[in-house]
Amino acid sequence: MRKQETSLDGKIGHEIGMTAGVLRRVFAARIRGQAEDITPEQFAVLVRLSSGKGMNQNEIAEYVLKDDATITRVLDSLEKKKLAVRQKAEYDRRANVAFITPRGVELVERVFPLIVQIDKKLCDGLGDDELEAAVRVLRRLRANAMQL
């Protein structure tokens, strides 16, 4: 019987995971000092909340693809930093709705241009067709992964 190859090189999940790890480190390094020790997850939640309408924790979790316990910790941290606030939902007193604070809005406005710069540099040398195809493929892979 032939021995199965055990290398992860070229495996799409491994390649995406490695790329995500690099991007996470780049993001954290670039915003350090400008964003009050904000994590990528915290920033993603703030960006989502910056739409202006309050969101419940389930909506936030769905957007950033994190579990409820992680979202609770993220919101706890954002509240301590006075970047977000939770209020009881009008439709259900047991539920909370999170809102971004003016301080959170200022942080998003200050840091988001860095995200645009990182994204632009990440896409160097790629044409619009390649980028559109990459986004389609990544979305399909994410949907497939969510079915596992």
N, C-alpha and C positions, 0 to 999 in steps of 0.2 A: 504494500500500500504506500502511495506517495505521501510525503509529509506536506501538509497545507502551509502555504506561505503565511507568515505572521506579521508582515510589515504593514504599517498604517499609511505609508507613503502612497499618495494618489487616491486614497479613500476619501470620498467627498465630505463625509461628516468630520473626519479628522482635519481636512484642509480648511473647512469652514470654522471649526473650533479654534484652530491655530490663528487664523485671520482675525476672528473675534477677540481672541486674547491680546493680539498685538494692538488692535484698535482700542481696546479698553485701556491698555497701558498708555498709549499715545494720548488718548483723551484725558486721562487722569493727570498725566504730566503737564499737558498744555494748560489745563485750567487751574492747576494748583496755585494757590496764592491769589487767585482772582475770584474764587468761588467758594470760600469758606469751607474747605474740605468736603466739597460735594462729590458724591459718587456718581458714576454714569447712571445707575438706577434712579437715584434721587433727581438727577437732572432731567431724565426722561419723564418722570412724574411731573416735575415742574413745567416742562414744555407742554405736556398734555393739559395740565390745569390752566395754563396761560390762555386757553381758549376763552376764559372768562366765566364759563358756566361751571357750577359745582358738579363734582362727579362722586359717585359712591365707590367704595373700595373694589367692588366687582368690576366696574367699568375700567378702573385704573389697572387692575390686575390683568384684564383681557388685553389692554393696550400694550403693556410692557411685558406680557407673558411671564408673570411671576405669580406665585401662590399668595393666598390671603395673608398668611403669617408674615411673609416678606414685605408685602405692601403695608401691613400694620407697622412693622419696624421702620420702613422708609418714611411713612407719615409721622411716626413718633419723632424721628430725627428731624424732619423738616419743620415740625411744630416747635421743637426745642430751639431751632435756628431762626424761628419766626419767619419762615419762608412759606408756610402753608398753615391752614387752620381747619379743624373739623367742627362741623355743627350738626346738630340733630336734624335728620331729614323731616321735612314737613309731612311727607306722605307715610312715614313710618318712624315713630319715635325710637325704635330699636336700632335704626340704621343711621350711619353718619354720612355726611356729604363733605368732601374736601374742597377747599378753595385756596387759590394762590393769594398771598398777601402782597401789598405794594412792594415790600422788600424782595419777595420772590420774583415779581415781575421785573424789577430792576436787575436782579441777577440774571434772569433769562435774557433780557435785552443786552446785557454786558457780555455774556458768554456765548450766545448763539452765533455771533459772527465768527468765533473761533471754530465752531462746528462746521460752518460753511467753508472756511479755509481748509480744514482737515478733509472734508468731503471733496473739495475741488482738487486737492493734491492727491488724494486717493484715486481719483479718476483720470489722472494724467495719462495721456497716450491712448485713451479709450474714446471711440467715437460714440455719438448718440445711439446708433443702432446697437452697438455692443453693450452700452449701459442699459438700454431698454430690455435687451435679451437677458442680461445678467439679473435684473430685477425680477423679470418673469420667472427665471429658473429658480432664484432664491425663494420667491413666494411659493412656487410649486414644491420645492424641497421642504420648506417650513410646514406647508399643509400636509405633506406626506409624513413628516416627522411627528406631527400632532396626532396622526392616526396610529402610530406605533403602540 
